[in-house]
Amino acid sequence: MAKRRRRSRKNKYITLYSPFLMQETKHELIGEPLETENGKHQWARCTKSHHSQLVNLDALESKESDETKVNISREDAIKYDPKKEYNIGDVVFHETWDDVGLVKGKEITSGGGFAIVVDFEKNKMKRLIERIGASAI
């Protein structure tokens, strides 16, 4: 009987934000890249939750090359208060964590509340409640 030779598969892994787990996780690129008018896309499967998402590889490459550390200071920061509303690009100071961060995004929580995604210097990406008491519905 002939010995079967196992085909080695070149896996490529990247770190992406997983919307299901709401954190950055390791993803395996699966399938072949698809050329579209918006760039090269490929499916990526989360190694923890096994959910897949279509990723724009060209946008990821440009983001990695353009990514520079933004210097933010406490003097420019707004003290975080869950009752206040924040805009993308605002600099927030979280007193409890003694950390400064930049608001990267806004979301609506599953309960119908509001949240901001903040990239902190020490604590990395965190979701914080904003406009507590207000309803998105």
C-alpha positions in Angstrom: 0.0 0.0 0.0 1.4 3.4 -1.0 2.0 5.8 1.8 -0.2 8.8 1.6 1.7 12.1 1.6 0.0 14.7 3.7 -0.4 18.0 1.9 1.0 20.8 4.0 -1.3 23.8 4.1 0.2 27.2 4.6 -2.0 28.9 7.3 -1.8 32.6 7.7 -3.0 34.1 10.9 -3.9 37.7 11.6 -5.2 39.5 14.7 -8.7 41.1 14.1 -11.5 42.5 16.2 -14.1 39.8 16.7 -17.6 41.4 16.9 -19.0 38.2 18.4 -16.5 38.1 21.3 -16.1 41.9 21.4 -12.3 41.7 21.6 -9.3 41.3 19.3 -8.6 37.6 18.6 -6.4 35.5 16.3 -8.1 34.7 13.0 -7.1 32.2 10.3 -7.4 33.3 6.7 -9.4 30.7 4.8 -10.0 30.2 1.1 -8.4 32.2 -1.7 -8.4 36.0 -1.8 -11.1 37.6 -3.9 -10.3 40.5 -6.1 -13.1 43.2 -6.1 -13.3 46.8 -7.1 -12.8 47.7 -3.4 -9.6 45.7 -3.1 -8.6 42.2 -2.1 -10.9 40.4 0.3 -10.6 37.1 2.1 -12.6 35.2 4.7 -11.1 35.0 8.2 -12.2 32.5 10.9 -11.9 33.3 14.6 -9.8 30.6 16.3 -11.9 31.1 19.5 -15.5 31.5 18.4 -15.1 29.9 14.9 -17.2 32.8 13.4 -16.1 34.0 10.0 -16.0 37.5 8.6 -14.9 38.9 5.2 -11.8 41.1 5.5 -10.5 43.7 3.2 -6.8 42.8 3.0 -5.7 46.0 1.3 -7.3 48.1 4.0 -5.6 46.0 6.7 -2.2 46.4 5.1 -2.6 50.2 4.7 -3.9 50.4 8.3 -0.8 48.6 9.6 1.6 50.8 7.6 -0.2 54.0 8.5 -0.7 53.1 12.1 1.2 55.5 14.2 0.9 56.1 17.9 -1.1 59.3 18.6 0.3 61.3 21.5 -2.5 62.2 23.8 -2.2 64.0 27.1 -4.3 64.4 30.2 -4.5 68.2 29.7 -6.5 67.6 26.4 -8.6 64.8 27.9 -12.2 64.9 29.0 -12.9 63.2 32.3 -15.0 60.1 31.6 -18.5 60.2 32.9 -21.1 57.6 31.8 -23.8 60.3 31.7 -22.0 62.3 29.0 -21.9 61.8 25.3 -18.6 61.5 23.4 -17.6 61.9 19.8 -15.1 59.8 17.8 -11.7 61.4 18.2 -12.3 62.7 21.7 -9.6 62.1 24.2 -11.0 60.5 27.4 -9.4 60.3 30.9 -10.6 57.4 33.1 -10.0 58.3 36.7 -10.3 54.8 38.2 -7.8 53.3 35.8 -5.6 56.4 35.7 -5.5 56.0 31.9 -6.0 58.2 28.8 -7.5 57.0 25.6 -8.9 58.0 22.2 -12.5 57.3 21.3 -12.4 55.1 18.2 -16.1 54.1 17.7 -19.6 54.3 19.0 -22.0 51.3 19.4 -25.5 50.5 20.6 -25.5 47.8 23.2 -27.8 44.7 23.2 -29.9 46.3 25.9 -30.5 49.4 23.8 -28.0 51.6 25.5 -25.0 53.5 24.1 -21.3 52.6 24.3 -18.0 54.0 23.1 -15.0 52.1 22.0 -11.8 53.6 23.6 -8.2 52.8 22.8 -6.4 53.4 26.1 -2.7 53.7 26.5 -2.4 51.1 29.3 -5.6 49.1 29.0 -5.9 48.8 25.2 -9.4 48.7 23.7 -12.3 49.0 26.1 -16.0 49.6 25.8 -17.5 52.2 28.0 -21.1 53.1 28.6 -22.1 56.6 27.6 -25.4 58.5 27.9 -26.6 56.2 30.7 -30.3 56.4 31.0 -30.9 57.3 27.4 -32.5 54.8 25.1 -31.5 54.0 21.5 -35.0 52.8 20.6 
